[in-house]
Amino acid sequence: MLKKIIIIAGILGVAAFVVKKVKDANDERALWHEATTSPDLR
């Protein structure tokens, strides 16, 4: 029983880490896009 809980906790930890890395990458890409596109001067 304890072994299953440890395995599930490990999987959830890895999943949370991956989600955070993906979110950080998307935020960084959005920031670069905003910084490198010309402003809309309409």
Beta strands, then each sheet from edge to edge (+ up, - down):
end
